[in-house]
Amino acid sequence: MEFEFRAKDGIETSQEFVEVYKIAKDLLDFSKQKDILDKIAQAHKLGAKSTEIQKILEQKTNELGFRNEAKGLFSKYKTSGLRPDCYKKISANTGILLEVERGKTLANNMDMLDIWKCHICAEANYLFLIVPQIRQTKKGKDETVYESVKNRLYSFFDKNNYINVDALFIFWVLTPCNRRYFYVCLWLYTHR
């Protein structure tokens, strides 16, 4: 298991960043267990739903204090029905949104929707985004989801392009899957 991150100047030294990093590391350690890797490999197939991956991680997300399908986080917006796959409150001022994406990540710009949700959410300053490294299409082609998402979202960390997101962490684990490999890419975005 490895990770990389991009951050705005100064974010790495904040206590908030340290706390969220620990939660991300705990989720990452859980996802590295052989039985969890096997379940992810079995679930990562053509036509699979992101909820299948979410359900595999649910034991750990519940243990870490995440709530599934938290409602009311976007109540001050006209799009008040928005909700993340999971939400965890960290303090009075912040929390973590967790989103799991699979098939619609690129075709429906779900990565952009997720970063936008984190950007506007008054109760969350962090986003964990889990995406496949490679996804097979119905036509049998490999779609490089991880690289595409990384290339799209890294642009927000060029100083001239800063948005209301402070840091992005990418975590991945290599697991065999249908003679291909699947990285569980855990993206952690922070914003204030």
C-alpha positions in Angstrom: 0.0 0.0 0.0 1.3 3.4 -0.9 -0.1 6.9 -1.0 0.7 10.3 -2.5 -0.9 13.7 -1.9 -1.1 17.2 -3.1 -1.7 20.1 -0.7 -2.0 23.9 -0.6 0.8 25.6 1.3 0.7 25.1 5.1 -2.1 22.4 5.4 0.3 19.5 6.3 1.1 21.0 9.7 -2.5 21.4 10.9 -3.9 19.2 13.7 -7.0 18.6 11.6 -4.9 17.2 8.8 -3.1 14.9 11.2 -6.4 13.5 12.6 -7.9 12.9 9.2 -4.7 11.3 8.0 -5.0 8.8 10.9 -8.5 7.9 10.0 -7.5 7.5 6.3 -4.6 5.3 7.4 -7.0 3.1 9.6 -9.3 2.6 6.6 -6.3 1.9 4.4 -4.9 -0.7 6.8 -8.3 -2.4 6.9 -8.5 -2.5 3.1 -5.1 -4.2 3.0 -6.3 -7.3 4.8 -6.3 -10.4 2.6 -10.0 -11.2 3.1 -11.0 -7.6 2.3 -8.7 -7.6 -0.8 -10.3 -10.8 -2.0 -13.8 -9.4 -1.5 -12.9 -6.2 -3.4 -11.4 -8.3 -6.2 -14.6 -10.4 -6.5 -16.8 -7.3 -6.5 -14.8 -5.5 -9.1 -16.3 -6.8 -12.3 -18.2 -5.6 -15.3 -21.6 -4.3 -14.2 -20.8 -4.1 -10.5 -22.2 -1.2 -8.4 -20.2 1.1 -6.2 -22.4 0.1 -3.3 -20.8 -3.4 -3.4 -17.4 -1.9 -2.7 -19.0 0.4 -0.1 -20.6 -2.5 1.7 -17.2 -4.3 1.9 -15.7 -1.3 3.7 -18.8 -0.7 5.8 -17.6 -2.7 8.8 -14.6 -0.4 9.1 -16.4 2.9 8.2 -19.0 2.1 10.9 -16.2 1.3 13.4 -14.6 4.7 12.6 -17.8 6.5 13.2 -19.1 7.2 9.7 -22.9 7.3 9.1 -24.3 5.9 5.8 -26.2 8.2 3.5 -26.2 11.2 5.9 -29.0 13.6 5.2 -29.2 17.3 5.8 -25.6 18.2 5.1 -26.7 20.4 2.1 -29.9 21.8 3.6 -29.0 25.4 2.9 -28.8 24.8 -0.9 -31.4 24.4 -3.5 -29.8 21.0 -4.1 -30.6 20.0 -0.5 -31.2 16.3 -1.4 -27.5 15.7 -2.0 -25.9 13.2 0.4 -22.6 11.4 0.5 -22.2 7.6 0.7 -20.8 8.2 4.3 -20.2 11.0 6.6 -18.2 11.4 9.8 -18.2 14.4 12.1 -14.7 15.3 13.3 -15.4 18.4 15.4 -18.0 21.2 15.6 -16.7 22.7 12.4 -15.7 19.8 10.2 -16.3 16.3 9.0 -15.4 13.8 6.3 -17.5 12.9 3.3 -16.7 9.4 1.9 -17.7 8.6 -1.7 -17.2 5.3 -3.6 -17.3 5.4 -7.4 -17.0 2.7 -10.0 -18.6 2.7 -13.5 -19.9 6.3 -13.8 -16.7 8.0 -12.5 -15.6 9.4 -15.8 -18.7 9.1 -18.1 -20.9 11.0 -15.6 -18.1 13.1 -14.0 -18.8 11.7 -10.6 -15.3 12.7 -9.4 -16.2 16.3 -10.2 -19.5 16.0 -8.5 -17.8 14.6 -5.4 -15.2 17.4 -5.2 -17.9 20.0 -5.7 -20.0 18.4 -2.9 -17.0 18.6 -0.6 -16.3 22.2 -1.8 -19.8 23.4 -0.8 -20.6 21.3 2.2 -20.6 23.5 5.4 -20.2 20.4 7.7 -17.3 18.6 6.0 -13.8 19.8 5.1 -12.5 16.4 3.9 -13.4 14.0 1.2 -12.4 10.3 0.8 -13.0 9.2 -2.7 -12.5 5.5 -3.7 -12.2 4.8 -7.4 -11.0 1.8 -9.5 -7.5 2.0 -11.2 -8.9 0.2 -14.3 -12.4 -0.5 -15.2 -13.5 -2.8 -18.1 -16.1 -1.3 -20.4 -19.0 -3.3 -22.0 -16.9 -3.2 -25.2 -14.1 -5.0 -23.5 -11.7 -2.0 -23.3 -9.9 -1.0 -20.2 -10.7 2.5 -18.9 -7.9 4.0 -16.8 -10.2 5.6 -14.2 -7.5 6.3 -11.6 -5.1 8.1 -13.9 -7.9 10.2 -15.5 -9.3 11.2 -12.1 -5.9 12.0 -10.8 -5.1 14.2 -13.8 -8.4 16.0 -13.6 -8.3 16.7 -9.9 -4.6 17.5 -9.5 -5.2 20.6 -11.6 -7.0 22.1 -8.6 -3.7 22.1 -6.7 -1.8 24.3 -9.1 -1.5 27.6 -7.2 -3.4 29.6 -9.9 -6.3 27.1 -9.8 -6.8 26.7 -6.0 -10.4 26.0 -5.1 -11.9 25.6 -1.6 -10.0 22.3 -1.1 -6.7 22.2 0.8 -5.2 18.7 0.1 -5.6 15.6 -1.9 -4.4 12.2 -0.8 -4.4 9.2 -3.2 -4.1 5.8 -1.5 -4.1 2.5 -3.5 -3.7 -1.2 -3.0 -2.9 -3.7 -5.7 -5.2 -6.7 -5.9 -5.6 -9.3 -8.6 -8.9 -9.1 -10.4 -10.0 -10.8 -13.5 -6.4 -11.0 -14.8 -6.3 -7.3 -14.3 -5.4 -5.3 -11.3 -7.6 -3.0 -9.3 -6.3 -0.2 -7.2 -8.5 0.9 -4.4 -7.7 4.6 -4.7 -8.6 6.4 -1.6 -8.7 10.1 -2.4 -8.7 12.4 0.6 -9.5 16.0 -0.1 -9.5 18.7 2.5 -11.0 22.1 2.3 -12.1 24.8 4.7 
